[in-house]
Amino acid sequence: MAQVQNPPSSALVKLDDATDLTDPGPVCVNSAKVLPAINSKDGSVLLSLRVNTDDVTDKIVIRALGLFVNP
């Protein structure tokens, strides 16, 4: 997860979670807390997903993504 700078010429990486998720079924995962917290006034948040597959016929279905925000 990265925070896009203003002006949007770069993005500062706030969280890089390299947890190896190998469960073939549905799974819910919580990443570590981002410290210092992301502040919306500092710019938009960019979420990138790192995906590695063993077979080009493998399928990955993302049914939902959530972002916990503390006030």
C-alpha positions as CSV (number, residue, x, y, z in Angstrom):
1,M,0.0,0.0,0.0
2,A,1.4,3.4,-0.9
3,Q,0.3,6.9,-0.4
4,V,0.3,9.0,-3.6
5,Q,2.1,12.3,-3.1
6,N,0.7,15.7,-4.1
7,P,1.4,16.4,-6.9
8,P,1.1,12.7,-8.0
9,S,4.6,12.2,-9.3
10,S,5.5,9.5,-6.8
11,A,4.0,7.2,-4.1
12,L,5.5,6.6,-0.7
13,V,5.3,2.9,0.3
14,K,3.5,2.6,3.7
15,L,3.1,-1.2,3.9
16,D,4.7,-4.1,2.0
17,D,3.3,-7.3,3.3
18,A,5.0,-10.3,1.7
19,T,3.0,-12.9,3.6
20,D,2.9,-16.1,1.6
21,L,-0.8,-17.0,1.2
22,T,-1.1,-20.6,-0.1
23,D,-4.6,-21.6,1.1
24,P,-6.6,-22.8,-1.9
25,G,-9.9,-21.9,-0.3
26,P,-11.4,-18.6,0.9
27,V,-9.3,-16.8,3.4
28,C,-9.5,-13.5,5.3
29,V,-6.2,-11.8,6.1
30,N,-5.3,-8.8,8.2
31,S,-2.0,-7.1,7.5
32,A,0.0,-5.2,10.1
33,K,-1.0,-1.8,11.2
34,V,0.5,1.1,9.2
35,L,2.6,3.3,11.4
36,P,2.6,6.2,11.2
37,A,-1.0,6.1,10.2
38,I,-2.1,7.1,6.7
39,N,-3.6,10.6,6.7
40,S,-6.1,11.3,3.9
41,K,-5.0,14.9,3.6
42,D,-1.6,13.7,2.5
43,G,-3.0,12.1,-0.7
44,S,-4.7,9.1,-2.1
45,V,-3.9,5.5,-1.3
46,L,-2.7,3.1,-4.0
47,L,-3.2,-0.7,-3.3
48,S,-1.1,-3.1,-5.4
49,L,-1.4,-6.9,-5.2
50,R,1.5,-9.2,-5.7
51,V,0.4,-12.4,-7.4
52,N,2.5,-15.4,-8.2
53,T,1.1,-18.6,-9.8
54,D,2.6,-21.9,-10.6
55,D,0.4,-22.5,-13.6
56,V,-0.9,-20.1,-16.2
57,T,-4.3,-21.7,-16.0
58,D,-4.6,-20.9,-12.2
59,K,-7.4,-18.5,-11.3
60,I,-7.5,-16.0,-8.5
61,V,-10.8,-14.5,-7.5
62,I,-10.9,-11.5,-5.3
63,R,-14.4,-11.1,-3.9
64,A,-13.8,-8.2,-1.6
65,L,-11.1,-5.9,-0.3
66,G,-11.5,-3.8,2.8
67,L,-9.6,-1.0,4.5
68,F,-9.9,-0.4,8.2
69,V,-9.8,3.3,8.9
70,N,-9.4,4.8,12.3
71,P,-10.9,8.2,12.8
